[in-house]
Amino acid sequence: MNDMAAKTVSEPGTPEEKVICCEMRILPNGTYEVYKAPSAVLAKEFLSKKSLSGSDAHIIVETPEGNWCVDSEGIYLERLLPFQRSLELAQCRGQIKTPPSPLGLKMAAMGFSDNFTAHVKCGKCGHIWLDGLRYRNRTLVKCPQCQALNVVDSRRFSYTARI
């Protein structure tokens, strides 16, 4: 493991200015750059602009709202937060706006991940963002714009193995 001194990784005044580089890990299964950010919004924006050094490269951004990551398959949420199963807290009903990736569905269906990512639309303000959802279940997600707790139903999406 190669620790890097914590430092800001972008120019002052940019949205990513609070994303801090923490360490780089070189492991047999790939390289891992680890950062910290104050929010998932900043993490996802930062990850969307990063380019990977190879197919075994991974970038992880730790936030209070979970760890957001990118690899050769795209951006994903490492694991859901405990509140996301508390459906009784829902204030409105959100909806999935774009179909999830087949790989994300497969990983969740096979139990390798507790979620897949999809763009969802807030039932209160209409804002659209990328979030993690439980496979063929309902998930509570928090709108980054209005903070409304949305329940999103993913039961219509399923992964079917092709033989």
HELIX and SHEET records of a PDB file:
HELIX    1   1 PRO A   15  LYS A   18  5                                   4    
HELIX    2   2 ALA A   40  LYS A   49  1                                  10    
HELIX    3   3 PRO A   82  ARG A   85  5                                   4    
HELIX    4   4 LEU A   87  LEU A   89  5                                   3    
HELIX    5   5 PRO A  102  ALA A  109  1                                   8    
SHEET    1   A 6 ASN A   2  THR A   8  0                                        
SHEET    2   A 6 ILE A  20  LEU A  27 -1                                        
SHEET    3   A 6 GLY A  30  LYS A  36 -1                                        
SHEET    4   A 6 ALA A  57  THR A  63  1                                        
SHEET    5   A 6 GLY A  66  ASP A  71 -1                                        
SHEET    6   A 6 GLY A  74  LEU A  77 -1                                        
SHEET    1   B 3 CYS A  92  ARG A  93  0                                        
SHEET    2   B 3 LEU A 149  ASP A 153  1                                        
SHEET    3   B 3 ARG A 138  LYS A 142 -1                                        
SHEET    1   C 3 GLN A  95  ILE A  96  0                                        
SHEET    2   C 3 PHE A 116  LYS A 121 -1                                        
SHEET    3   C 3 ILE A 128  LEU A 133 -1                                        
END                                                                             
